[in-house]
């Protein structure tokens, strides 16, 4: 692969390995282990593996390696480790670098499972966690300490779509020697340049935009080669959170089209947001691509003006109105994924963020009337018509 290639070329050809048969599509190596020519070769490989040498599927696999190299090339990272799911990536990235007595500062606007890892798992093993308003740089500044080991945040929060200034938080964190870990799912690897902006570690749930067609689970941790191979790989290979070769192959196919899909979805999301903004059934509409979004200027700088593929609608009638709206939709499906070719509507308060306390939901703006809408690849006009009729039903 040539470093001078642009992103779309890297997405098609990056990391490709061909067998002796010179297949066009990447091969799926469905095997749990690998054979050695001699006992001496087996001994040498367990001491140190060379390029394109493999031991056991939990440690690495040729198909998985292709996915890791391709996503690293897209992200601009030195290396990557693929995981069984997005949450395996979050857990692996954080747990591999933390020990009892360490301090973490995290944005409090997080996906429920991320919050569980920080609040329930890490603290169980003696890690201290401080939560802050991720958009408030003074709050980050006040919370960071000389012993802060890491900071963690979603670059665009789920589901209220607040955008955190990666470069500014990274500068503050690096001043105390902390590692900056960014969950970049909503920003997508197509629009974001998180490593360039100061992130040390970037995490994706590949289940979302990278697959983009609702087929498989997957995740990935990206960073420097020393971090990935020296810190993450030993932790992941011994704890078992590795990615299936079949899933890796599916995700490789997803990467080939991610730029086309995500750009089309973002264009439709902006059209929807503009069409529905100010609708009488809504108390608010959140989309980072709109000029009235609180971090719109940051979106221009950090995401090249792209508002992403998700918008959130807050219906005036609360949960009852939200449920009437959801049940009246004819094109989108009700589910809890996002970044899919199919438009997906989610009620976070009763599903993805259900475990949060009512107090925290209220503080984060996850109201009973909030609906997260992940925009798919359907016709924009059809979606606008469908959401408009569903809002009419919600109004009663």
N, C-alpha and C positions, 0 to 999 in steps of 0.2 A: 504494500500500500504506500502511496506517495503522500508525504506530508503536505504537499502543495495542493492536493485535491480539495475541492470544496465539500461542504457537509453532505450534500445530496449524493455525491459520488462515493464518499466514504460509507454512507448508509447502505449502498448496494454492494460494494466490494470489500469493505474493511474486514480484516481478519480472516479472509477466505483461505481454507486449506483444502486441497484436493487429493483424493486417494490415487492409486495407480490407474483407476478407471477414468479419471478426468471428468467427473460428473459436473453438470452445470449448476444444479442446486446443491447446497451444502449437504454433506452426508450426516445421517444420524447414527452415532456410535452408541447403540444400546448394549452396553456391557457394564458389569459391576467391577471388573478388574482387567488386568493386562498381563500378557505372558512374557517371560524373560527367556532369552536364548540360553543363558547359563546362570548358575548360582552366583557367580562373580558379578554378573550384570545386575541381578536382583539386589545384591548387597550394595553395589555402587549407587543404584537408584534410590535406595532408602537413605543413603547418606546425603545425596544431593541429586535432584532431578535436573536434567538439562532441558534445552528448548525442545518442545514437542515430545517430551518423555512423560509418561503417566504411570501411576501406581495403582490407584483405586478410585472408583467413581466419586467417593466422598471427598477425595483430595483434588480431583480434576479430571477432565474429559475433553477430547478434541472438539466436540460440538459446543460444549460449554465455553471452551477457550475462544472459539470463534466469536461467540456472542460477547464475551468479556472484552476482547480486542476491539470489536466494532463499536460497542457503546462507549468505550474509553476514548476512541478516536472522535466520536461525535461530541462528547463532553469536553474534550481537551484535557483529559486526565492521563497520567502516566500509566495507570493500571486499574483493574477492576476485579472484584470477586462477586460472582453471581450466586444468589441465594434462593431458597425454596419459595420465598414470598417476600413482599415488601416489609412485613413486620419482622421477618428473620433478618432482613438487612438493618432495620432500625436497632433491633436488639443486639446484633453482632457488632455494629459500628460502635455503639455505646459501651456495651459490656466488655468488649475486648480492650478498651483503653482505661477503664475505671476500676478502682479498688476501694476497699474500706477506708474511710477518711477523706476521700476526694470530694470536691465540691463542683456541682453543675449548676449553671444558670440556664433556664429554659423559658421560652415564650409560653404563656399559659393557654393560648389558643391552639389546641392540638386535637388531632384525631383521638378518639377514645382509647384505642389500644396503645398509642404512643404515651398517652397520659398514664395508663396502667403500668407501663414499664418504668416510667420515671417515679411515679408515686408509690407503687406497690412492690416492684421487684428490686430496683436499685437501692431504695431506702432500706429494704430488708437486709441487704448485705453491707450496710454502713456507709452508703453514699448519701451526702447531703444535697438536696435539690432546692433551689430558690426559683420561684416562678415570677415572671414580670410581664407587663404589657409589652409585647414585642415591637410595637410601633413607637414606643417611647424611649428614645436614646438615653435620656436622663435616668430612666429606670434601670436600663442595662448598666450604665456607668455606676450607679449606686450599689447594684447587686454584685458586680464583679469584685473579686478579692485576689490577693496574691496567691492563694492556694486554689483558685478556680482551675479545674482541670479541663473542662469542656463547656461549650455553650451549644444549645440545640434549639432549632426552630424550623417551622414550615415557612418557606420563603413566601408562599401565598397560603393563608390559613384556610382550613376546612371547617365550616362551610361559609364563613362570613367574608372570605376573600380579602382580608387585610394583607397588604404587601409590606414585608419587612426589608429594610435597607441592608442588603448583604454587606456591601462595602463598609458602611459605617459601623455596623455591629462587629464585623471582622477586625476593624482597626482597634476598637475598644478591647476586644477579646485578646488579640495578639499582644497588646500592651502589657497584659498580665501573664502571657505565655499559655493561654488557653487554646485548645483545639476547637475550630469552628465546624460543627456538624450541621448540615442543611438537608432537610427533607424537601426535595425540589419537585414533587409530583405535579402540583397544580401549575407550576411555572413551565414545566416540560423541558426536556433537553433540546428541543427545537428553538424555543424562544430565549432560554436562559443561558448565561455564561457565568455560572456561579463560581467556578474555580478561578476564572479570570478576575472576578470581583472580590476574591478574598476567602472563599470557603476552602477549608482544608479537606473536608470529607463531604461528598454528595451522595445522597441516598435516593433511589427510586423504587417505588412499587411498579415493577414492569408489567404487572397485571393490568395497569391502567393504559395510558396512551401507547406504550411500547408494543404491547400485544394489540390493543385497540379493537379487538373483535370478540371479546368475552370468552376466550378459549382456555387459557391456562393461568396458573399462578406463577409469579416469579418476582425476584427483587435483585438489586445490585448495589454494591458499595464501591464508590470510586474515590481515588486519592493518589498519593505518590506511590511509586513502586515499593519503596521501603515500608511504608505503612501497610499497604495491601498484603505484601508477601511476608513481612516480618511480624505484623501484629494481627491483622484480620484473618489471614489464611490459617495460621496455627489454631486460633480459636474456633473458626468455623469448621475446619476439617475434623476436629476432635469432638465437637458438639453436634455435628450432623445436620447442619442447615443448608446443605448443598442443593444446587438446582438439578432437576432431572434433564438428561440429554434431549428427550423429546420436547420438553418445555423450552429448552434453549433453542432448539431448531425452530419452533413456532415463533419465538421472540425474534430470531434472526429474520424471519419472513416479515414480522411486524416492523422491524427497523427499516426495511426496504421502502416502506410506504409512509412512515410516520410523518415526514415533512409535508407530504401532500395532504394527508388526513388532517393533521393538527392545524395547518394553515387554513384549510377549508372550514374546519369546525370553528375556529376563532372568528372568521369572517361572518359565519352564520350567527354566532353568539352575539356579535356586535349588532347585527341587524335586528335580532330578537330584542336585545336590551333597548335599542333605540325605539322600536315599535311599541314596547310595553311600558316604557318609562312614563310615569305619571298616570298610569291606569287607576281608575277610582277604586278598584278592588284591592290595591296594594298600598301598604303603609310605607314600604320602601322597596327599591330594586337595587341590588348590588352587582356591579360588573366593573372590574378595573379598567376596562377600555373606554368607559364613559368619562367625560370631562368633569362630572360632578363627584367622581370617586375621590375619597380623601387622599389617596396616594397616587393620583393620576400622573403627577409630575415624575414621581419615582418610577412608575410603569414605563414612561417614555424613556427614561435613562437606563433602567435595569432590564427591561424586557423588549426594548426596541419598539415600544408603543403598542405591543400586542397584549390584549386583555385576557388571553387564555380561552379555554373552551367551556367554562362553567359560569353560570350566573345564579344568583340566589334571589328568590321572590319571597317577600314577607306579606302574607295575606292578612287584611284587617280583621277578619272574622276568627282568627286563632286556629286552633286545631281542627274544629269542625269545618271551617272554610277550606283549610288546607287539604283535608281528606276529601271534601266534595270536589275540589280542583283535581286532585290526583285521580280520583275515580272517574272523572269526566274525560280525561285524556284518551285519545284514540290512537295516536302515533307513538309517543314515548312509552316506555315500559316503566313499571314501578320496580325498582331494585336498589341496590346499595353500592354498585360499582360506579365508575366514571371513566371518561376518556374513551368510550366505546363508539363504534360506528353507529350504533343505535342510540338515540336520545334516551336518557335515563332520568327519572324524577325520584327524589329521595326526601323523606321527612326525617331530618337528622334528630330531632328531639325524641323521637320514639324508636330510632334504629341505630345509626352509626354513633350517636352521642348520647344514647339512652342512659348509660351508666353515670354520666355527670350529674352532680347534685343540681337541684333546681336553682340554687343560688349561683352556682358557677355558670349554668346555662344562661341565666339572666344577665350575668356580668359579661359573658362573651357574645351576647346578642343572638343566642340560639333560642328564639321564641317559639311558642306553640304553632304559630302561623308560618314558620320559615320552611320553604321548599328549596332544596338544592337541585338545580337543573343542569345536567351534563349534556351538552349539545353534540348530536351525532352528525351523520353525513346526509341526512334527509334534506329535501328541498326547503329552503328558508321560508318561502311563502306558505307551504303546507304547515310548517311548524308554527308560524305566526297565527295562522287561522285556527289551528287546533288549540293553542294556548289561550287565544282570545275567547273562543267559545267556552273553554273550561273555566276561565275566570268569570264569565257570565254566570255559569252554573254555581260557582263558589259564592257569588254575591247573593244567590237565592232569588 
